[in-house]
Each structure stands twice: as C-alpha cells, then as structure tokens.
Amino acid sequence: PLPAPEKVSMLFKLYCLVVMTVVAATYIIVLRYTRTMSSEKYFSTTAVFLTEVVKLIISLGMLSWYVFILEEVVYKKKETLKLCIPSLVYALQNNMAFVALSNLDAAVYQVTYQLKIPCTAFYMQWFSIFLLCGGVSLVQWKPMEATAVHVMATAVAVLCSGFAGVYFEKVLKSSSTSLWIRNIQMYLWGILMTFGGVVVNDGAAILQEGFFFGYTPLVCLVVLLASMGGLYTSVVVKYTDNIMKSFSAAAAIVLSTLASMYLFELHLSYIFIIGTTLVCISIYLYGLPQLENKNDSDKQELK
Ligand code: C5P
C-alpha cells in the first residue's frame, strides 16, 4: 500500500519550480559560454561525472540516518537495480547537452530541447504534437551552421529526458521509498555510468593532461548548476509531476532567449519570436487539460 502523498504548500511548489527553471536556464547559458568563450577546452565528461558526485554527496547530507542507506541500497539490491535504467539514460542525456551546446546557440538549443515535452507526453499518453513541431521548425527556419552530430545530440537528449523523467516519477511514486533514497540509488549508478563516459571518451587524453585540465571557476559553476538543477528537478517531480515541470519550460525559453540576446548579441528575427510564442502556447495548451483532470480527480478524492 502506498502512503498518502506528502502535503506541501503551493508556495513551496512554486518556489521549487521557479528555482529549477532559473537554474536550468542559467546552466545552459554558462555551459554554452564555457564551451565557446574560453580558450582551453575542459573534458566535458568529467563535468558530467562530477555533477553525479556532488548530487550524491548532497543527497547523503539530506539523510540523517546513515544506517538506512545500508538497508535501502545494499540490502535491497533489486530496488537499487531499478534505478540503473534512468541513470544510464540521464548519463547519456547530460553528456549530449555538452556535445550539442558546444556548437548550437543556447537559445536554439533551449527551444529545440522543449521537444522533450511532447516526448514526455508520448511516453505517458498520446498528445498532438503538431503545434509544437511547427513552432520548433520555425525557430530553426534559418539554416543553422550545426552539423548533423549536434542536432543528433539534441535529439538524443530530448528522447532521454522524456523517458527518464517518466521512468523516475513512476519508480518514485509506486513505492514508499523516500526521494533521497531513490536519488542516492540513481546517483550511485550515475557515477558508474558517467565514469564510463570519462574513460571511453577522454581516458587517454586525461592521462596526459589531467582530470581537471581546462577547469575555470565558471566550469565549476556549470557543475554546481547542473547539480542544483538535477536535485530541484527531483523535488519538483516528487511534489508535482512531469507535466508541471514542463510548464516551467516556457519561462526557461523566454529567460534564456533574453539572456542570449545580451551575452551573445543574438538578434531575434520575427520568425524566431513567432516560433517561440507557438512553443510556449503549445506548452500551455498541453498542460491545461491535464491540470483540470487532476483538479477533478482531487475533488473526487475529497468526496
Ligand atoms: O531537462 P530535464 O528536466 O529532463 O533534465 C533533468 C535533469 O535532472 C538531468 O540532468 C538529470 O540528471 C537530473 N535529475 C536528477 N535527479 C533526478 C531526476 C533528474 O539529478 N531524480
């Protein structure tokens, strides 16, 4: 039997959504900046790996009873094994963000990345994606100088995001195991998976140059933002759901587009603005019926 969902105030949910969104938007901008503006290129796989380490340390800090970890992680091997799948998918997704943002403009990436929303919907239930697809293709109307590999990287990140998000929410909400235990289980796998990425992709070069080659305070900020963003994402999914998480995407697009204008002197074309507006409207339209259904079922429960 599942325990009754923990009640938190609307204000707390709003706070988590806002922090998650602002952190996500800042992360994309700073990541892009470190990949394009600094002269020495750090190994991006090490940043993804360090993010998992930071998140594990913070998650451990959230628990006051360390004995519990032994019981929940070590003794319940089957439960821990479940988290291996989203952790692998997130490891891939997080590495792809670096590949994509090394070459795609931050705003274009952010908007295209929102394809994760219909993707999430696809994994959850059917939804018409035409409006969003229309918007995204308008945004990308002017042929970009992106090679197929960077578009592919974004596509992989999009597919991973939808799948892993729904998978994690299902695992989290189908048992009474706490969020922090679930996170610890996933980040342990995450450390293993992303370390695999470090060795396979950059192992030889790291032996020559060192693990922290090219690290600047800004790169550390990228790791910190990725960690904070991930932890807030997990809290948001716990107290709301993947749909509410998608809502904040509209705000993220606007934020990162505005920031891009200042930082990279990006000039917005009318087509870009129309495309972005379409994307935002579709996010809104998508979330609305879901929210109403949810309210209805809440009312039913009250009766
Ligand atoms: O863009 P999206 O919302 O799918 O990104 C989710 C991010 O949050 C990923 O970087 C993933 O590693 C992180 N995450 C996390 N802990 C969770 C769920 C997601 O760190 N429980």
py3Dmol code that shows the C-alpha trace and the ligand (Angstrom):
import py3Dmol

protein = """\
ATOM      1  CA  PRO A   1       0.000   0.000   0.000  1.00  0.00           C
ATOM      2  CA  LEU A   2       1.232   3.451  -0.922  1.00  0.00           C
ATOM      3  CA  PRO A   3       1.474   6.098   1.771  1.00  0.00           C
ATOM      4  CA  ALA A   4      -0.683   9.213   1.415  1.00  0.00           C
ATOM      5  CA  PRO A   5       1.167  11.831  -0.645  1.00  0.00           C
ATOM      6  CA  GLU A   6       3.071  14.299   1.465  1.00  0.00           C
ATOM      7  CA  LYS A   7       1.287  17.649   1.578  1.00  0.00           C
ATOM      8  CA  VAL A   8       3.358  20.742   0.840  1.00  0.00           C
ATOM      9  CA  SER A   9       2.164  24.285   0.344  1.00  0.00           C
ATOM     10  CA  MET A  10       1.502  25.765  -3.094  1.00  0.00           C
ATOM     11  CA  LEU A  11       4.148  28.373  -2.326  1.00  0.00           C
ATOM     12  CA  PHE A  12       6.807  25.712  -1.796  1.00  0.00           C
ATOM     13  CA  LYS A  13       5.907  24.020  -5.095  1.00  0.00           C
ATOM     14  CA  LEU A  14       6.077  27.371  -6.873  1.00  0.00           C
ATOM     15  CA  TYR A  15       9.423  28.120  -5.246  1.00  0.00           C
ATOM     16  CA  CYS A  16      10.846  24.766  -6.432  1.00  0.00           C
ATOM     17  CA  LEU A  17       9.527  25.287  -9.975  1.00  0.00           C
ATOM     18  CA  VAL A  18      10.980  28.797 -10.172  1.00  0.00           C
ATOM     19  CA  VAL A  19      14.398  27.806  -8.790  1.00  0.00           C
ATOM     20  CA  MET A  20      14.541  24.751 -11.071  1.00  0.00           C
ATOM     21  CA  THR A  21      13.676  26.866 -14.101  1.00  0.00           C
ATOM     22  CA  VAL A  22      16.098  29.692 -13.348  1.00  0.00           C
ATOM     23  CA  VAL A  23      18.899  27.226 -12.592  1.00  0.00           C
ATOM     24  CA  ALA A  24      18.201  25.280 -15.804  1.00  0.00           C
ATOM     25  CA  ALA A  25      18.259  28.431 -17.914  1.00  0.00           C
ATOM     26  CA  THR A  26      21.461  29.708 -16.260  1.00  0.00           C
ATOM     27  CA  TYR A  27      23.088  26.293 -16.658  1.00  0.00           C
ATOM     28  CA  ILE A  28      22.522  26.257 -20.422  1.00  0.00           C
ATOM     29  CA  ILE A  29      23.915  29.774 -20.825  1.00  0.00           C
ATOM     30  CA  VAL A  30      27.014  29.207 -18.648  1.00  0.00           C
ATOM     31  CA  LEU A  31      27.687  25.795 -20.218  1.00  0.00           C
ATOM     32  CA  ARG A  32      27.495  27.337 -23.679  1.00  0.00           C
ATOM     33  CA  TYR A  33      29.746  30.190 -22.558  1.00  0.00           C
ATOM     34  CA  THR A  34      32.437  27.852 -21.177  1.00  0.00           C
ATOM     35  CA  ARG A  35      32.406  25.810 -24.400  1.00  0.00           C
ATOM     36  CA  THR A  36      32.733  28.783 -26.724  1.00  0.00           C
ATOM     37  CA  MET A  37      34.408  31.684 -24.954  1.00  0.00           C
ATOM     38  CA  SER A  38      37.292  30.187 -23.015  1.00  0.00           C
ATOM     39  CA  SER A  39      40.459  29.230 -24.838  1.00  0.00           C
ATOM     40  CA  GLU A  40      41.207  25.893 -23.179  1.00  0.00           C
ATOM     41  CA  LYS A  41      38.579  23.194 -23.585  1.00  0.00           C
ATOM     42  CA  TYR A  42      37.975  21.122 -20.471  1.00  0.00           C
ATOM     43  CA  PHE A  43      36.849  17.498 -20.733  1.00  0.00           C
ATOM     44  CA  SER A  44      33.069  17.730 -20.614  1.00  0.00           C
ATOM     45  CA  THR A  45      32.670  14.101 -19.496  1.00  0.00           C
ATOM     46  CA  THR A  46      34.476  14.983 -16.240  1.00  0.00           C
ATOM     47  CA  ALA A  47      31.934  17.749 -15.554  1.00  0.00           C
ATOM     48  CA  VAL A  48      29.035  15.325 -16.030  1.00  0.00           C
ATOM     49  CA  PHE A  49      30.754  12.833 -13.718  1.00  0.00           C
ATOM     50  CA  LEU A  50      31.493  15.428 -11.032  1.00  0.00           C
ATOM     51  CA  THR A  51      27.851  16.509 -11.139  1.00  0.00           C
ATOM     52  CA  GLU A  52      26.788  12.991 -10.115  1.00  0.00           C
ATOM     53  CA  VAL A  53      29.345  13.033  -7.277  1.00  0.00           C
ATOM     54  CA  VAL A  54      28.095  16.407  -5.984  1.00  0.00           C
ATOM     55  CA  LYS A  55      24.459  15.275  -6.169  1.00  0.00           C
ATOM     56  CA  LEU A  56      25.252  12.059  -4.295  1.00  0.00           C
ATOM     57  CA  ILE A  57      27.064  13.965  -1.548  1.00  0.00           C
ATOM     58  CA  ILE A  58      24.154  16.425  -1.158  1.00  0.00           C
ATOM     59  CA  SER A  59      21.591  13.595  -1.182  1.00  0.00           C
ATOM     60  CA  LEU A  60      23.556  11.784   1.513  1.00  0.00           C
ATOM     61  CA  GLY A  61      23.574  15.011   3.507  1.00  0.00           C
ATOM     62  CA  MET A  62      19.773  15.114   3.302  1.00  0.00           C
ATOM     63  CA  LEU A  63      19.566  11.882   5.301  1.00  0.00           C
ATOM     64  CA  SER A  64      20.223  11.859   8.983  1.00  0.00           C
ATOM     65  CA  TRP A  65      20.139   8.103   9.407  1.00  0.00           C
ATOM     66  CA  TYR A  66      23.019   6.596   7.530  1.00  0.00           C
ATOM     67  CA  VAL A  67      22.181   3.061   8.640  1.00  0.00           C
ATOM     68  CA  PHE A  68      19.120   3.369   6.493  1.00  0.00           C
ATOM     69  CA  ILE A  69      21.268   3.536   3.384  1.00  0.00           C
ATOM     70  CA  LEU A  70      22.684   0.120   4.080  1.00  0.00           C
ATOM     71  CA  GLU A  71      19.172  -1.219   4.419  1.00  0.00           C
ATOM     72  CA  GLU A  72      17.744   0.604   1.406  1.00  0.00           C
ATOM     73  CA  VAL A  73      20.616   0.456  -1.058  1.00  0.00           C
ATOM     74  CA  VAL A  74      22.795  -2.512  -0.178  1.00  0.00           C
ATOM     75  CA  TYR A  75      20.243  -4.982   1.121  1.00  0.00           C
ATOM     76  CA  LYS A  76      17.529  -4.079  -1.383  1.00  0.00           C
ATOM     77  CA  LYS A  77      19.613  -4.827  -4.468  1.00  0.00           C
ATOM     78  CA  LYS A  78      16.584  -5.367  -6.702  1.00  0.00           C
ATOM     79  CA  GLU A  79      15.174  -1.928  -5.853  1.00  0.00           C
ATOM     80  CA  THR A  80      18.553  -0.277  -6.449  1.00  0.00           C
ATOM     81  CA  LEU A  81      18.823  -2.108  -9.761  1.00  0.00           C
ATOM     82  CA  LYS A  82      15.611  -0.433 -10.992  1.00  0.00           C
ATOM     83  CA  LEU A  83      17.341   2.959 -10.973  1.00  0.00           C
ATOM     84  CA  CYS A  84      20.102   1.711 -13.254  1.00  0.00           C
ATOM     85  CA  ILE A  85      17.930   2.417 -16.313  1.00  0.00           C
ATOM     86  CA  PRO A  86      17.052   6.124 -15.799  1.00  0.00           C
ATOM     87  CA  SER A  87      20.564   6.722 -14.544  1.00  0.00           C
ATOM     88  CA  LEU A  88      22.059   5.369 -17.791  1.00  0.00           C
ATOM     89  CA  VAL A  89      19.586   7.392 -19.859  1.00  0.00           C
ATOM     90  CA  TYR A  90      20.346  10.587 -17.874  1.00  0.00           C
ATOM     91  CA  ALA A  91      24.101   9.937 -18.201  1.00  0.00           C
ATOM     92  CA  LEU A  92      23.674   9.874 -21.974  1.00  0.00           C
ATOM     93  CA  GLN A  93      21.386  12.918 -21.934  1.00  0.00           C
ATOM     94  CA  ASN A  94      23.726  15.005 -19.763  1.00  0.00           C
ATOM     95  CA  ASN A  95      26.722  14.219 -21.987  1.00  0.00           C
ATOM     96  CA  MET A  96      24.706  15.070 -25.103  1.00  0.00           C
ATOM     97  CA  ALA A  97      23.924  18.531 -23.679  1.00  0.00           C
ATOM     98  CA  PHE A  98      27.654  19.286 -23.755  1.00  0.00           C
ATOM     99  CA  VAL A  99      28.040  17.935 -27.297  1.00  0.00           C
ATOM    100  CA  ALA A 100      25.067  19.943 -28.542  1.00  0.00           C
ATOM    101  CA  LEU A 101      25.845  23.186 -26.719  1.00  0.00           C
ATOM    102  CA  SER A 102      29.455  23.160 -27.878  1.00  0.00           C
ATOM    103  CA  ASN A 103      28.062  24.121 -31.256  1.00  0.00           C
ATOM    104  CA  LEU A 104      24.412  25.091 -31.094  1.00  0.00           C
ATOM    105  CA  ASP A 105      23.314  28.539 -29.957  1.00  0.00           C
ATOM    106  CA  ALA A 106      21.962  28.444 -26.387  1.00  0.00           C
ATOM    107  CA  ALA A 107      18.527  29.806 -27.306  1.00  0.00           C
ATOM    108  CA  VAL A 108      18.103  27.497 -30.307  1.00  0.00           C
ATOM    109  CA  TYR A 109      19.101  24.525 -28.149  1.00  0.00           C
ATOM    110  CA  GLN A 110      16.737  25.554 -25.378  1.00  0.00           C
ATOM    111  CA  VAL A 111      13.760  25.859 -27.716  1.00  0.00           C
ATOM    112  CA  THR A 112      14.532  22.673 -29.654  1.00  0.00           C
ATOM    113  CA  TYR A 113      15.102  20.851 -26.380  1.00  0.00           C
ATOM    114  CA  GLN A 114      11.491  21.572 -25.472  1.00  0.00           C
ATOM    115  CA  LEU A 115      10.571  18.764 -27.841  1.00  0.00           C
ATOM    116  CA  LYS A 116      11.121  16.773 -24.656  1.00  0.00           C
ATOM    117  CA  ILE A 117       7.612  17.851 -23.638  1.00  0.00           C
ATOM    118  CA  PRO A 118       5.663  16.039 -26.382  1.00  0.00           C
ATOM    119  CA  CYS A 119       8.218  13.331 -25.910  1.00  0.00           C
ATOM    120  CA  THR A 120       7.281  13.090 -22.223  1.00  0.00           C
ATOM    121  CA  ALA A 121       3.627  13.124 -23.256  1.00  0.00           C
ATOM    122  CA  PHE A 122       4.272  10.358 -25.738  1.00  0.00           C
ATOM    123  CA  TYR A 123       5.707   8.191 -23.025  1.00  0.00           C
ATOM    124  CA  MET A 124       2.792   8.997 -20.727  1.00  0.00           C
ATOM    125  CA  GLN A 125      -0.176   9.328 -23.058  1.00  0.00           C
ATOM    126  CA  TRP A 126      -0.992  10.440 -26.577  1.00  0.00           C
ATOM    127  CA  PHE A 127      -0.914  14.125 -27.411  1.00  0.00           C
ATOM    128  CA  SER A 128      -0.990  16.071 -30.628  1.00  0.00           C
ATOM    129  CA  ILE A 129       2.494  17.442 -31.255  1.00  0.00           C
ATOM    130  CA  PHE A 130       1.872  19.386 -34.433  1.00  0.00           C
ATOM    131  CA  LEU A 131       1.742  22.878 -32.974  1.00  0.00           C
ATOM    132  CA  LEU A 132       4.971  22.356 -31.065  1.00  0.00           C
ATOM    133  CA  CYS A 133       6.705  20.808 -34.050  1.00  0.00           C
ATOM    134  CA  GLY A 134       5.547  23.761 -36.165  1.00  0.00           C
ATOM    135  CA  GLY A 135       6.954  26.175 -33.629  1.00  0.00           C
ATOM    136  CA  VAL A 136      10.264  24.403 -33.349  1.00  0.00           C
ATOM    137  CA  SER A 137      10.746  24.220 -37.102  1.00  0.00           C
ATOM    138  CA  LEU A 138      10.016  27.939 -37.368  1.00  0.00           C
ATOM    139  CA  VAL A 139      12.637  28.651 -34.723  1.00  0.00           C
ATOM    140  CA  GLN A 140      15.138  26.687 -36.749  1.00  0.00           C
ATOM    141  CA  TRP A 141      13.966  28.165 -40.046  1.00  0.00           C
ATOM    142  CA  LYS A 142      17.178  29.989 -40.852  1.00  0.00           C
ATOM    143  CA  PRO A 143      19.571  27.163 -41.698  1.00  0.00           C
ATOM    144  CA  MET A 144      21.905  26.858 -38.738  1.00  0.00           C
ATOM    145  CA  GLU A 145      25.547  26.044 -39.064  1.00  0.00           C
ATOM    146  CA  ALA A 146      25.059  22.980 -36.937  1.00  0.00           C
ATOM    147  CA  THR A 147      26.371  19.690 -38.120  1.00  0.00           C
ATOM    148  CA  ALA A 148      24.220  16.588 -38.042  1.00  0.00           C
ATOM    149  CA  VAL A 149      26.044  15.389 -34.940  1.00  0.00           C
ATOM    150  CA  HIS A 150      24.902  18.330 -32.810  1.00  0.00           C
ATOM    151  CA  VAL A 151      21.331  18.070 -33.997  1.00  0.00           C
ATOM    152  CA  MET A 152      21.522  14.354 -33.212  1.00  0.00           C
ATOM    153  CA  ALA A 153      22.917  15.150 -29.762  1.00  0.00           C
ATOM    154  CA  THR A 154      19.934  17.399 -29.043  1.00  0.00           C
ATOM    155  CA  ALA A 155      17.554  14.735 -30.354  1.00  0.00           C
ATOM    156  CA  VAL A 156      19.110  12.087 -28.089  1.00  0.00           C
ATOM    157  CA  ALA A 157      18.900  14.466 -25.098  1.00  0.00           C
ATOM    158  CA  VAL A 158      15.220  15.108 -25.891  1.00  0.00           C
ATOM    159  CA  LEU A 159      14.352  11.405 -26.127  1.00  0.00           C
ATOM    160  CA  CYS A 160      16.284  10.643 -22.944  1.00  0.00           C
ATOM    161  CA  SER A 161      14.703  13.477 -20.977  1.00  0.00           C
ATOM    162  CA  GLY A 162      11.136  12.366 -21.668  1.00  0.00           C
ATOM    163  CA  PHE A 163      11.798   8.718 -20.980  1.00  0.00           C
ATOM    164  CA  ALA A 164      13.959   9.078 -17.875  1.00  0.00           C
ATOM    165  CA  GLY A 165      11.625  11.706 -16.389  1.00  0.00           C
ATOM    166  CA  VAL A 166       8.565   9.460 -16.674  1.00  0.00           C
ATOM    167  CA  TYR A 167      10.508   6.391 -15.521  1.00  0.00           C
ATOM    168  CA  PHE A 168      11.879   8.118 -12.429  1.00  0.00           C
ATOM    169  CA  GLU A 169       8.465   9.516 -11.499  1.00  0.00           C
ATOM    170  CA  LYS A 170       6.909   6.059 -11.831  1.00  0.00           C
ATOM    171  CA  VAL A 171       9.559   4.370  -9.680  1.00  0.00           C
ATOM    172  CA  LEU A 172       9.378   7.183  -7.108  1.00  0.00           C
ATOM    173  CA  LYS A 173       5.598   7.214  -6.824  1.00  0.00           C
ATOM    174  CA  SER A 174       4.977   3.477  -6.919  1.00  0.00           C
ATOM    175  CA  SER A 175       6.554   2.760  -3.552  1.00  0.00           C
ATOM    176  CA  SER A 176       7.029   4.363  -0.191  1.00  0.00           C
ATOM    177  CA  THR A 177      10.819   4.644  -0.606  1.00  0.00           C
ATOM    178  CA  SER A 178      11.845   8.250   0.017  1.00  0.00           C
ATOM    179  CA  LEU A 179      13.019  10.678  -2.658  1.00  0.00           C
ATOM    180  CA  TRP A 180      16.514  10.904  -1.214  1.00  0.00           C
ATOM    181  CA  ILE A 181      16.951   7.129  -1.122  1.00  0.00           C
ATOM    182  CA  ARG A 182      15.773   6.936  -4.739  1.00  0.00           C
ATOM    183  CA  ASN A 183      18.175   9.721  -5.670  1.00  0.00           C
ATOM    184  CA  ILE A 184      21.061   8.010  -3.883  1.00  0.00           C
ATOM    185  CA  GLN A 185      20.282   4.770  -5.701  1.00  0.00           C
ATOM    186  CA  MET A 186      20.225   6.589  -9.019  1.00  0.00           C
ATOM    187  CA  TYR A 187      23.314   8.736  -8.461  1.00  0.00           C
ATOM    188  CA  LEU A 188      25.376   5.692  -7.447  1.00  0.00           C
ATOM    189  CA  TRP A 189      24.592   4.261 -10.859  1.00  0.00           C
ATOM    190  CA  GLY A 190      25.105   7.709 -12.361  1.00  0.00           C
ATOM    191  CA  ILE A 191      28.652   7.869 -11.012  1.00  0.00           C
ATOM    192  CA  LEU A 192      29.411   4.481 -12.545  1.00  0.00           C
ATOM    193  CA  MET A 193      27.849   5.327 -15.923  1.00  0.00           C
ATOM    194  CA  THR A 194      29.359   8.772 -16.277  1.00  0.00           C
ATOM    195  CA  PHE A 195      32.768   7.485 -15.215  1.00  0.00           C
ATOM    196  CA  GLY A 196      32.401   5.031 -18.101  1.00  0.00           C
ATOM    197  CA  GLY A 197      31.871   8.068 -20.331  1.00  0.00           C
ATOM    198  CA  VAL A 198      35.022   9.742 -18.960  1.00  0.00           C
ATOM    199  CA  VAL A 199      37.178   6.653 -19.606  1.00  0.00           C
ATOM    200  CA  VAL A 200      35.794   5.738 -23.015  1.00  0.00           C
ATOM    201  CA  ASN A 201      35.659   9.241 -24.455  1.00  0.00           C
ATOM    202  CA  ASP A 202      38.556  11.089 -22.814  1.00  0.00           C
ATOM    203  CA  GLY A 203      40.548   8.429 -20.909  1.00  0.00           C
ATOM    204  CA  ALA A 204      43.710   8.627 -22.981  1.00  0.00           C
ATOM    205  CA  ALA A 205      43.773  12.425 -23.141  1.00  0.00           C
ATOM    206  CA  ILE A 206      43.071  12.738 -19.408  1.00  0.00           C
ATOM    207  CA  LEU A 207      46.088  10.548 -18.634  1.00  0.00           C
ATOM    208  CA  GLN A 208      48.191  13.123 -20.495  1.00  0.00           C
ATOM    209  CA  GLU A 209      46.544  16.375 -19.458  1.00  0.00           C
ATOM    210  CA  GLY A 210      44.923  15.541 -16.141  1.00  0.00           C
ATOM    211  CA  PHE A 211      41.317  15.216 -14.985  1.00  0.00           C
ATOM    212  CA  PHE A 212      40.841  18.908 -14.250  1.00  0.00           C
ATOM    213  CA  PHE A 213      42.508  20.219 -17.409  1.00  0.00           C
ATOM    214  CA  GLY A 214      40.929  23.490 -18.535  1.00  0.00           C
ATOM    215  CA  TYR A 215      38.814  23.886 -15.374  1.00  0.00           C
ATOM    216  CA  THR A 216      37.991  27.511 -14.525  1.00  0.00           C
ATOM    217  CA  PRO A 217      35.684  28.854 -11.807  1.00  0.00           C
ATOM    218  CA  LEU A 218      32.985  29.077 -14.495  1.00  0.00           C
ATOM    219  CA  VAL A 219      33.301  25.367 -15.282  1.00  0.00           C
ATOM    220  CA  CYS A 220      32.852  24.648 -11.569  1.00  0.00           C
ATOM    221  CA  LEU A 221      29.747  26.832 -11.735  1.00  0.00           C
ATOM    222  CA  VAL A 222      28.437  24.648 -14.586  1.00  0.00           C
ATOM    223  CA  VAL A 223      28.882  21.547 -12.384  1.00  0.00           C
ATOM    224  CA  LEU A 224      27.190  23.293  -9.457  1.00  0.00           C
ATOM    225  CA  LEU A 225      24.265  24.490 -11.573  1.00  0.00           C
ATOM    226  CA  ALA A 226      23.827  21.038 -13.096  1.00  0.00           C
ATOM    227  CA  SER A 227      23.782  19.520  -9.600  1.00  0.00           C
ATOM    228  CA  MET A 228      21.332  22.058  -8.200  1.00  0.00           C
ATOM    229  CA  GLY A 229      19.160  21.784 -11.292  1.00  0.00           C
ATOM    230  CA  GLY A 230      19.057  17.983 -11.010  1.00  0.00           C
ATOM    231  CA  LEU A 231      18.199  17.989  -7.301  1.00  0.00           C
ATOM    232  CA  TYR A 232      15.480  20.616  -7.731  1.00  0.00           C
ATOM    233  CA  THR A 233      14.124  18.618 -10.690  1.00  0.00           C
ATOM    234  CA  SER A 234      13.763  15.597  -8.418  1.00  0.00           C
ATOM    235  CA  VAL A 235      11.971  17.653  -5.736  1.00  0.00           C
ATOM    236  CA  VAL A 236       9.650  19.160  -8.363  1.00  0.00           C
ATOM    237  CA  VAL A 237       8.793  15.700  -9.734  1.00  0.00           C
ATOM    238  CA  LYS A 238       8.109  14.456  -6.209  1.00  0.00           C
ATOM    239  CA  TYR A 239       5.737  17.250  -5.196  1.00  0.00           C
ATOM    240  CA  THR A 240       4.186  17.948  -8.616  1.00  0.00           C
ATOM    241  CA  ASP A 241       4.760  15.875 -11.761  1.00  0.00           C
ATOM    242  CA  ASN A 242       6.436  15.856 -15.146  1.00  0.00           C
ATOM    243  CA  ILE A 243       3.642  17.985 -16.588  1.00  0.00           C
ATOM    244  CA  MET A 244       4.121  20.806 -14.100  1.00  0.00           C
ATOM    245  CA  LYS A 245       7.839  20.501 -14.750  1.00  0.00           C
ATOM    246  CA  SER A 246       7.136  21.101 -18.441  1.00  0.00           C
ATOM    247  CA  PHE A 247       5.167  24.247 -17.649  1.00  0.00           C
ATOM    248  CA  SER A 248       8.223  25.998 -16.356  1.00  0.00           C
ATOM    249  CA  ALA A 249       9.881  25.313 -19.703  1.00  0.00           C
ATOM    250  CA  ALA A 250       8.053  28.245 -21.275  1.00  0.00           C
ATOM    251  CA  ALA A 251       9.635  30.568 -18.736  1.00  0.00           C
ATOM    252  CA  ALA A 252      13.033  28.981 -19.348  1.00  0.00           C
ATOM    253  CA  ILE A 253      12.790  29.670 -23.071  1.00  0.00           C
ATOM    254  CA  VAL A 254      11.978  33.314 -22.541  1.00  0.00           C
ATOM    255  CA  LEU A 255      14.732  33.689 -19.938  1.00  0.00           C
ATOM    256  CA  SER A 256      17.490  32.054 -21.961  1.00  0.00           C
ATOM    257  CA  THR A 257      16.444  33.837 -25.151  1.00  0.00           C
ATOM    258  CA  LEU A 258      16.648  37.195 -23.380  1.00  0.00           C
ATOM    259  CA  ALA A 259      19.995  36.323 -21.785  1.00  0.00           C
ATOM    260  CA  SER A 260      21.317  35.118 -25.127  1.00  0.00           C
ATOM    261  CA  MET A 261      20.461  38.486 -26.659  1.00  0.00           C
ATOM    262  CA  TYR A 262      22.733  40.238 -24.179  1.00  0.00           C
ATOM    263  CA  LEU A 263      25.525  37.682 -23.870  1.00  0.00           C
ATOM    264  CA  PHE A 264      25.933  36.521 -27.448  1.00  0.00           C
ATOM    265  CA  GLU A 265      24.418  39.536 -29.180  1.00  0.00           C
ATOM    266  CA  LEU A 266      21.825  37.297 -30.708  1.00  0.00           C
ATOM    267  CA  HIS A 267      19.417  39.229 -32.891  1.00  0.00           C
ATOM    268  CA  LEU A 268      15.906  37.903 -32.749  1.00  0.00           C
ATOM    269  CA  SER A 269      14.130  37.501 -36.042  1.00  0.00           C
ATOM    270  CA  TYR A 270      10.337  37.757 -36.254  1.00  0.00           C
ATOM    271  CA  ILE A 271      10.227  34.090 -37.215  1.00  0.00           C
ATOM    272  CA  PHE A 272      12.152  33.196 -34.061  1.00  0.00           C
ATOM    273  CA  ILE A 273       9.739  35.195 -31.931  1.00  0.00           C
ATOM    274  CA  ILE A 274       6.675  33.614 -33.608  1.00  0.00           C
ATOM    275  CA  GLY A 275       8.205  30.158 -33.227  1.00  0.00           C
ATOM    276  CA  THR A 276       8.995  30.724 -29.564  1.00  0.00           C
ATOM    277  CA  THR A 277       5.460  32.015 -28.969  1.00  0.00           C
ATOM    278  CA  LEU A 278       3.967  28.916 -30.644  1.00  0.00           C
ATOM    279  CA  VAL A 279       6.124  26.671 -28.495  1.00  0.00           C
ATOM    280  CA  CYS A 280       5.007  28.486 -25.340  1.00  0.00           C
ATOM    281  CA  ILE A 281       1.312  28.349 -26.332  1.00  0.00           C
ATOM    282  CA  SER A 282       1.551  24.631 -27.044  1.00  0.00           C
ATOM    283  CA  ILE A 283       3.176  24.003 -23.670  1.00  0.00           C
ATOM    284  CA  TYR A 284       0.344  25.933 -22.040  1.00  0.00           C
ATOM    285  CA  LEU A 285      -2.405  24.180 -24.027  1.00  0.00           C
ATOM    286  CA  TYR A 286      -0.879  20.826 -23.248  1.00  0.00           C
ATOM    287  CA  GLY A 287      -0.731  21.413 -19.542  1.00  0.00           C
ATOM    288  CA  LEU A 288      -4.228  22.866 -19.174  1.00  0.00           C
ATOM    289  CA  PRO A 289      -6.449  19.763 -19.641  1.00  0.00           C
ATOM    290  CA  GLN A 290      -4.030  17.718 -17.555  1.00  0.00           C
ATOM    291  CA  LEU A 291      -4.322  20.202 -14.742  1.00  0.00           C
ATOM    292  CA  GLU A 292      -8.140  20.254 -14.949  1.00  0.00           C
ATOM    293  CA  ASN A 293      -8.308  16.446 -14.902  1.00  0.00           C
ATOM    294  CA  LYS A 294      -6.078  16.474 -11.899  1.00  0.00           C
ATOM    295  CA  ASN A 295      -8.264  19.015 -10.105  1.00  0.00           C
ATOM    296  CA  ASP A 296     -11.343  16.914 -10.925  1.00  0.00           C
ATOM    297  CA  SER A 297      -9.770  13.793  -9.517  1.00  0.00           C
ATOM    298  CA  ASP A 298      -8.657  15.732  -6.448  1.00  0.00           C
ATOM    299  CA  LYS A 299     -12.294  16.814  -5.942  1.00  0.00           C
ATOM    300  CA  GLN A 300     -13.461  13.227  -6.395  1.00  0.00           C
ATOM    301  CA  GLU A 301     -10.993  12.126  -3.757  1.00  0.00           C
ATOM    302  CA  LEU A 302     -12.296  14.769  -1.364  1.00  0.00           C
ATOM    303  CA  LYS A 303     -15.839  13.436  -1.815  1.00  0.00           C
TER     304      LYS A 303
END
"""
ligand_1 = """\
21
C5P
O 15.704 18.531 -18.945
P 15.283 17.557 -17.904
O 14.271 18.098 -16.957
O 14.923 16.204 -18.454
O 16.620 17.317 -17.046
C 16.623 16.533 -15.934
C 17.976 16.677 -15.241
O 17.797 16.415 -13.855
C 19.036 15.705 -15.725
O 20.257 16.396 -15.794
C 19.114 14.642 -14.648
O 20.435 14.146 -14.474
C 18.665 15.405 -13.414
N 17.898 14.592 -12.454
C 18.452 14.349 -11.197
N 17.753 13.616 -10.261
C 16.521 13.130 -10.549
C 15.936 13.379 -11.828
C 16.651 14.119 -12.751
O 19.577 14.784 -10.933
N 15.866 12.423 -9.629
"""
view = py3Dmol.view(width=600, height=400)
view.addModel(protein, "pdb")
view.setStyle({"model": 0}, {"cartoon": {"style": "trace"}})
view.addModel(ligand_1, "xyz")
view.setStyle({"model": 1}, {"stick": {}})
view.zoomTo()
view.show()
